[in-house]
Amino acid sequence: MAGTRVTKSVGGETSQTLDRGLIVLQLLGSREHAGGMTVTELATALGIGRPNVYRLVATPEGRDFVTRREDGRIRLGLGLTRLAS
């Protein structure tokens, strides 16, 4: 996990914030991070500060796309299941 850093971005006429939010979902959905990730781990993977990660996670958390466990780890939420159906 220490080597996980996302460098591939869509680029062009896109929204950087939305792109980062989608990368968060991709990271959390990977087998490597099946147990979830901490804010610090996400910040390292995205190459951004922890305050930015808190903001990135707040919106999908409010829509149940991600959940925060008692230990602080962030995981995919049931909102994605409803979206996929």
C-alpha positions as CSV (number, residue, x, y, z in Angstrom):
1,M,0.0,0.0,0.0
2,A,2.9,2.3,0.6
3,G,3.6,2.5,-3.2
4,T,0.0,3.3,-4.2
5,R,-0.1,6.7,-5.8
6,V,-2.5,7.7,-8.5
7,T,-0.9,9.6,-11.3
8,K,-3.2,8.9,-14.3
9,S,-5.7,11.7,-14.8
10,V,-8.2,12.2,-17.6
11,G,-7.0,15.8,-18.3
12,G,-8.4,18.1,-20.9
13,E,-11.8,19.8,-20.4
14,T,-12.7,18.0,-17.2
15,S,-13.4,18.8,-13.5
16,Q,-10.3,18.1,-11.3
17,T,-12.5,17.7,-8.2
18,L,-14.9,15.2,-9.9
19,D,-11.9,13.3,-11.3
20,R,-10.3,13.0,-7.9
21,G,-13.6,11.9,-6.4
22,L,-14.0,9.2,-9.0
23,I,-10.4,8.1,-8.3
24,V,-11.3,7.8,-4.6
25,L,-14.1,5.5,-5.5
26,Q,-11.8,3.4,-7.8
27,L,-9.2,3.1,-5.0
28,L,-11.8,2.1,-2.5
29,G,-13.3,-0.4,-4.9
30,S,-9.9,-2.1,-5.6
31,R,-9.1,-5.5,-4.1
32,E,-6.0,-4.0,-2.6
33,H,-8.1,-1.7,-0.5
34,A,-11.0,-4.0,0.3
35,G,-10.7,-3.2,4.0
36,G,-11.0,0.5,3.3
37,M,-8.5,3.4,3.5
38,T,-7.7,6.1,6.0
39,V,-7.8,9.8,5.0
40,T,-4.0,9.8,5.3
41,E,-3.7,6.8,2.9
42,L,-6.1,8.5,0.4
43,A,-4.2,11.8,0.7
44,T,-0.9,10.0,-0.1
45,A,-2.4,8.1,-3.0
46,L,-3.9,11.2,-4.5
47,G,-0.9,13.4,-3.8
48,I,-3.1,16.0,-2.0
49,G,-3.5,17.2,1.6
50,R,-5.8,15.6,4.2
51,P,-8.1,18.6,4.4
52,N,-8.8,18.1,0.7
53,V,-9.6,14.4,1.2
54,Y,-12.0,15.3,3.9
55,R,-13.9,17.5,1.5
56,L,-13.7,15.0,-1.3
57,V,-15.2,12.3,0.9
58,A,-17.9,14.4,2.5
59,T,-20.2,14.5,-0.6
60,P,-20.2,10.8,-1.5
61,E,-20.5,10.0,2.2
62,G,-23.6,12.1,2.4
63,R,-25.1,10.1,-0.5
64,D,-24.0,6.8,1.0
65,F,-21.5,6.1,-1.8
66,V,-18.8,5.8,0.9
67,T,-19.0,5.1,4.6
68,R,-16.6,5.8,7.5
69,R,-16.1,3.0,10.0
70,E,-15.5,3.5,13.7
71,D,-11.8,3.0,13.2
72,G,-11.8,5.9,10.6
73,R,-11.3,3.7,7.6
74,I,-13.4,4.8,4.5
75,R,-15.1,2.1,2.5
76,L,-17.6,1.9,-0.4
77,G,-21.2,2.3,0.7
78,L,-24.5,0.9,-0.2
79,G,-25.4,3.9,-2.4
80,L,-23.2,2.5,-5.1
81,T,-25.3,-0.7,-5.1
82,R,-28.5,1.3,-5.5
83,L,-26.8,3.3,-8.3
84,A,-25.8,0.1,-10.1
85,S,-29.3,-1.5,-10.0
